[in-house]
Amino acid sequence: MTKKNWEPKIVCFACRWCSYAGADMAGTSRIQYPPNARVIRVNCSGRVDPQFILRALKLKADGVLIAGCHFGDCHYVSGNYQTSRRVELLKEYLKEIGLEPERLRLEWISAAEGTKFAETMKSFVNEIKLLGPNPLADGGPE
Amino acid sequence: MSTEEPKIGVFICHCGSNIAGVIDIPQLVEYTATLPNVVVAEDYRYMCSDPGQDLIRERAREKGLNRVVVAACSPTLHEPTFRRVLESMGLNPFFFDMSNIREHCSWVHTHEEEAALEKAKDLVRMAVARAAELEPLVQKEVDVKASVLVVGAGIAGIQAALDIADAGYKVYLVEKEPSIGGHMAQLDKTFPTLDCSSCILTPKMSLIGQHPNIELLTYSEVREVDGFVGNFKVKVERKPRFVIEDKCTACADCLEVCPVNVPDEFNTGLGWRKAIYIPFAQAVPNAYIIDTEHCLGMTPIACGKCKDSCEAEAIDYEMKPEILELDIGAIIVTTGFKLFNAMEQLEYGYGKYPDVMTNLEMERMLSAAGPTDGKIIRPSSMKKPKDIAYIQCVGSRNERYNNYCSRVCCMAALKQARQIREKYPDINVTIFYIDMRAFGKGYEEFYESTSREYGVTFVRGRVAEVRGSFDSDRIVIRAEDTLLGQPVEAEADIVVLSCGIQAAENQGDLARVLGIQLSADGFFLEAHPKLRPVETNTDGIFIAGAAQGPKDIPDSVAQAKGAAASALTMVTAGRVKVQPYAAVVNEELCAGCGICEASCPYGAVKVVDNVAQVTEAQCKGCGTCAAACPNEAIAPQHFTMDQIIAQLDALFQEAR
């Protein structure tokens, strides 16, 4: 694929209670957003093992989005707080290994926030487009 | 891990034109057939229909399928449907995965057909890869406690509680106010039949008070909900009312001696009550309560007059809050609504001009049992008005406040206008509206006769401003008459604001306690807007009435009956299946470090003898422990490391 028509490929881990349903809501409301992301459904954003994120980036995902419940709304009491800590740490780690921490994004999207899901997709895709392809794609730091 | 070679059947749904109108189905089918382990790839117009389900069964028999993937709508909608199909043909229902190519693809990339097809291919490939890693799981059945908790005792809660209690099951009815009845108790008459609200409500309230299967907990709030479907552990706080319900005879002796006057909430502040009071005459329980905020002090030194006057010895100044722990099978939430605060819409002058009032205040004024004994007077002068104007859609259909239509205010205004014209043919009533919405059974007829036979005037146009007249004590309303296409100015003696319905004050807090969701408008979110309107996404918790969205009385009652039936279905069955997603420990890999124990929000994981152990009944399968474990030694079932990695790897296996 030439750089000109390059489209970022994004993985989204979405909590089934909020953000996955939020994405469903975007669907039922027919809110259009860029088709770059593929959603993996998890029970809780807290299920997202840092290994999943690193593997996705190693597999040359251009961006990873983790979407969970707003603070205080976690279906499992406190899973999202743990997610938040993990993501912050991982961003530091990404810097260390020479990846832009912006490739990893954490958003809180409720089941009602179809619009927010679509807006998040738009802004994340734009942001990744500015960053360019995952440097690992050119045999960068492994 | 199952040793059998995966034989996967993939069934792709057109969903009429919902999916097929965007995604090139033949191409998707052709592509799917090339995926590893896929034995059958087929499409059908409606996969969820009977013939669609039969197709899956037929192919499974012919080809010996042991895994099924359906690419269609959201699993939230039809995962249970297709799991049942697998079950019906003797396959483990967890050998199923769903690829969401409708909500997450065709509906949101409608104009990008090529990209949508590429995405659909990716999504199907990911689902197929995951399907190959699936493991058979056994869905456990648990007993359902034969009791239902109903939260909120307005008309919806009352109806739901009665239906369940009549079916022979125990009901705990929790109400945060001192009496049940909710907003309906404040209404004078109800549209479109003009029944007296009290006459149809209070008999039901009294049934609640007497029903042997109902334990009524008024002036109480739900503080904690633990457990899971069929087996909720609920903590309810009973706030002290300082009057012993069973002893109080409602004789009113205490009222005569209480020296404190407080604006009466039940009468929307138009009347007065004492610091010891009963909310209204027909209150259930029919017992007084002390309002500690206004009471001079419950000691003989400060006052103590009520206690001295009470012959029944019902007053107990030492009463303390009490926490009750209840075992509950199912929960119905009927917490109702809050009226839009008219102060927020400044241009209508509520709070500034005493003669600008809300629809609920007018309702109390119209009530024969209300603060004016049913007489209509101007609060500023206590005189009879000549002209009354209604302003519709206050706080509703307005992007500054609430976008939605509150549904009841048109009919409520028509009803009040008619009542006013019946009582006082010499008072003119004008209704300023955007659209009149008379959608229910008998409503349109009511609207027509109100305008034709009762001489109510209608002006179509949103009111821009309400202000005091410069040369009289009247009120000036400025609006645009959109039918005449010109600005109009009218004078009135009373302006009634048709305030809309809003989510209750603490709706978000309660949603958190219950673990259910809110929709964008702040009301509780139903599991499906059409087919599961009284269920939430949390099994065993149901919603009804205006807590789910603006609703009139007939709709609230209908929904309450629906919620009661749903809860009863669960409780009468006595058993319910729970999702088998609990975490499992690989004891060989576990180092006993205890990180999982620290991460578990439920205390379901404990390290015993250097190995983590999961208490299955406590584990809800969130998987936080799995993400925390440094050794991959613990994982929730159906969301294992291998299953998620398979999806990731499949996504990126295609050349970029």
Chai-1 contact restraints between the chains, C-beta under 6 A:
chainA,res_idxA,chainB,res_idxB,connection_type,confidence,min_distance_angstrom,max_distance_angstrom,comment,restraint_id
A,A23,B,H104,contact,1.0,0.0,6.0,A-B,restraint_1
A,D24,B,S74,contact,1.0,0.0,6.0,A-B,restraint_2
A,D24,B,E103,contact,1.0,0.0,6.0,A-B,restraint_3
A,A26,B,V108,contact,1.0,0.0,6.0,A-B,restraint_4
A,G27,B,E103,contact,1.0,0.0,6.0,A-B,restraint_5
A,G27,B,W107,contact,1.0,0.0,6.0,A-B,restraint_6
A,G27,B,V108,contact,1.0,0.0,6.0,A-B,restraint_7
A,R30,B,W107,contact,1.0,0.0,6.0,A-B,restraint_8
A,Q32,B,V108,contact,1.0,0.0,6.0,A-B,restraint_9
A,Y33,B,V108,contact,1.0,0.0,6.0,A-B,restraint_10
A,P35,B,H109,contact,1.0,0.0,6.0,A-B,restraint_11
A,P35,B,E112,contact,1.0,0.0,6.0,A-B,restraint_12
A,P35,B,A115,contact,1.0,0.0,6.0,A-B,restraint_13
A,P35,B,K119,contact,1.0,0.0,6.0,A-B,restraint_14
A,R38,B,D122,contact,1.0,0.0,6.0,A-B,restraint_15
A,R38,B,L651,contact,1.0,0.0,6.0,A-B,restraint_16
A,V39,B,H104,contact,1.0,0.0,6.0,A-B,restraint_17
A,I40,B,Q647,contact,1.0,0.0,6.0,A-B,restraint_18
A,N43,B,G621,contact,1.0,0.0,6.0,A-B,restraint_19
A,N43,B,C622,contact,1.0,0.0,6.0,A-B,restraint_20
A,N43,B,G623,contact,1.0,0.0,6.0,A-B,restraint_21
A,N43,B,F639,contact,1.0,0.0,6.0,A-B,restraint_22
A,C44,B,C622,contact,1.0,0.0,6.0,A-B,restraint_23
A,G46,B,C622,contact,1.0,0.0,6.0,A-B,restraint_24
A,G46,B,T624,contact,1.0,0.0,6.0,A-B,restraint_25
A,G46,B,A627,contact,1.0,0.0,6.0,A-B,restraint_26
A,R47,B,G623,contact,1.0,0.0,6.0,A-B,restraint_27
A,R47,B,A627,contact,1.0,0.0,6.0,A-B,restraint_28
A,R47,B,F639,contact,1.0,0.0,6.0,A-B,restraint_29
A,V48,B,A627,contact,1.0,0.0,6.0,A-B,restraint_30
A,D49,B,A627,contact,1.0,0.0,6.0,A-B,restraint_31
A,F52,B,I644,contact,1.0,0.0,6.0,A-B,restraint_32
A,R55,B,L648,contact,1.0,0.0,6.0,A-B,restraint_33
A,A56,B,L648,contact,1.0,0.0,6.0,A-B,restraint_34
A,L59,B,F652,contact,1.0,0.0,6.0,A-B,restraint_35
A,G72,B,R512,contact,1.0,0.0,6.0,A-B,restraint_36
A,H75,B,G515,contact,1.0,0.0,6.0,A-B,restraint_37
A,Y76,B,P601,contact,1.0,0.0,6.0,A-B,restraint_38
A,Y76,B,K620,contact,1.0,0.0,6.0,A-B,restraint_39
A,Y76,B,C622,contact,1.0,0.0,6.0,A-B,restraint_40
A,V77,B,P601,contact,1.0,0.0,6.0,A-B,restraint_41
A,S78,B,P601,contact,1.0,0.0,6.0,A-B,restraint_42
A,G79,B,C622,contact,1.0,0.0,6.0,A-B,restraint_43
A,G79,B,T624,contact,1.0,0.0,6.0,A-B,restraint_44
A,Q82,B,T624,contact,1.0,0.0,6.0,A-B,restraint_45
A,A111,B,Q517,contact,1.0,0.0,6.0,A-B,restraint_46
A,A111,B,L525,contact,1.0,0.0,6.0,A-B,restraint_47
A,A112,B,S519,contact,1.0,0.0,6.0,A-B,restraint_48
A,A112,B,A520,contact,1.0,0.0,6.0,A-B,restraint_49
